[in-house]
């Protein structure tokens, strides 16, 4: 079956602009998580959605937001872009919500690489 | 403060050598996972260890979960260029409800022919 699809793969923005990234999970997966990956900080959790509800949010400013649609597709938005927002944004899906006892796999997309100039 | 500390951060070796990478924490985890990420791709799960002291083998890769469930190691025997990539450990601290999967910063492995 098709994997996690993220669009766009690459994008360049300037400071102050906003950006929307899209993620289509594996068919049947209802949980979508977003991570920011940078060389200095590694993968940092942004948020998790399950059945259109945000279940968890990481320690990021309010400029970072997301949502999930009824078909489990998810979008994240970053407003008022800063240079430090340049990163690879990874989306991951799983069949169930990632609770503390969940030991299943997260299936990652290839990411959206954002460059802020 | 990083919940999961990985070492070394970078490792460059020759084909055929053995290596071990470590994942340490002061927190107890219900399980730990190891992922490998190749350039331009997302991380892919290699293994999940669940029981303290557990050892799992995947061909030339051996994974161990510490008895106290606070650390894990990945040992690669006779490394090959195809093993090149970023190795990430990840876990959820115990008793944290709907906690998120937390990642270490990773160990970048380069295996030269």
Interface residues (C-beta under 8 A of the other chain):
Chain A: X4 X33 X35 X41 X42 X43 X45 X48 X55 X56 X58 X90 X92 X97 X98 X99 X100 X101 X102 X103 X104 X105 X106 X108 X109 X110 X111
Chain B: X2 X30 X31 X33 X40 X41 X42 X43 X44 X45 X48 X50 X88 X90 X92 X93 X94 X95 X96 X97 X98 X99 X100 X101 X102 X103 X104 X105 X106
